[in-house]
Amino acid sequence: MSLDAIPIQVVHTTPPGEPGLTGNAPPLLRELLEQVERLLETGVPSAIDLSALPLTPADMDWLRNALGPGEIDVTLDANGESTLSETGCPGVWWITHRNEQGAVTSQFLEVTFVPELVKAHPQDVAMGRETLERLLADL
Amino acid sequence: MQGPLIDTLARQGVTRRTFLKYCATLASMMALPPAAGRAMAEAMAAVRRPSVIWLPFQECTGCTESITRSHSPTIEGMIFDMISLDYQETLMAAAGHQAEEARQNAMKANAGKYLLIVDGSIPLGQNGAYSCIGGRSNVDILKEAAGGAAAVIAVGTCASYGGIPKANPNPTGAVPVSDIVKDKPIVNIPGCPPIPVVMTGVLAHYLTFGSLPELDDKGRPKSFFGETIHDRCYRRPFYDQGKFAKTFDDEGARRGWCLFELGCKGPVTHNACATVKWNGGTSWPVESGHGCLGCSEPDFWDGGGFYKALSAPADPLKFAAAASVVGAAVGVGVSFANRAKKNKAKATHETITVADLEK
């Protein structure tokens, strides 16, 4: 049975005139600025754990709109889909992890040139080398 | 487990990125810095499996159900595979004398090193006769098993604080683990049932750092129980704006307003439901329209009614006015209002039930 079959509709939309903004999102821009400066000066990446902050869906939307869309979207299919999207500010990545049911399990803003998850681990690359060697041996 | 965990995972079809992603999420839930996920993944891949003995006492098996039926069995189950679960009555294949023998063997072989998990409270009435396993009382078994344990993890509100068995009038004389075990570190993971990932998180912390996580004054891991349900509730902005649902089917309820006036115990309950949620992150009590019962707090069963607002008089007529004055004294107001109601009912020959008084 689908949930639509239940006649009672729960309305979560905030009443008109109240966008649900808590004011918790704007200060994050300043923190991001500091992290971007650190990345440029020292090359050290950093991250903000969005799911650990009291942000409403409206706050999240505001932050996403403020940062704007970027050029790169990476989709990771690992025990549920994850998206790693560069925002309109290069070096600031919006990372969303989902479980197999599609629910968001954690969200981060990572300030880095390339997120660690995107890079292949040397041990995995070594396994790839073995695969290639096997392919060549079978030729 | 042979070889590094990452190889074991790979054999079971779990890639490095899947494991890293899981550890990132786990680190986030444990309020560790974002970079800790990678450290956890590296550390957990290298550890030796600790022996774990799990003793069930006066319990309903709900805690075991909660943990073993978690929605993403692949990885949560794998953290479970990283321990050597040497005794768990409900899950183990052995029974009777064989099971008891397995426990004795594990205790001897890993003396001083094993983790002891307990779910359920311990009855002390009638010399502990209310709950026995293999002819021995729970309190006797607990004392023996705790003697050789490195640490004790009390899973569920019963083991942590006595829970429902200890509820007034406590017929079996039930007590929590901490009343019996005094000389070992104890972690309480309360909840009725507790959230599966809290359990996994404590184990992951032990495997990663070789120590138990930091605890609050009630023995709970601060990372999961550091804040109240109310602190992290997505309906909190409505509380701040003074917008409350007055009944379970009014306009406010439909709009998802705050459930404080309907008895939500969120403001005094420390747990991670609001952030971690339930059933694989699907929803949680407040999101499905019901207030928090406060199940992770001591004596929640005797808290004076699940549908009574925390600090507002129970008289519905005075409700709207009083609710805005948060922090008003309850006790006198409630009993006075109820007495008045009862007297009025008597005078008009109305029948009155306990349910009426709860309104």
Interface residues (C-beta under 8 A of the other chain):
Chain A: Q9 V10 V11 H12 T13 P15 E18 G20 T22 S46 A47 I48 D49 S51 A52 P54 T56 L76 A78 N79 S82 H97 N99 E100 Q101 A103 V104 T105 S106 F108 E110 E116 L117 H121 Q123 D124
Chain B: I6 V14 T15 R16 R17 T18 L20 K21 Y22 A24 T25 S28 M29 A31 P33 P34 A35 R38 H71 S72 T74 I75 D231 R232 Y234 R236 P237 Q241 R254 R255 G256 T275 K277 G280 G281 T282 G289
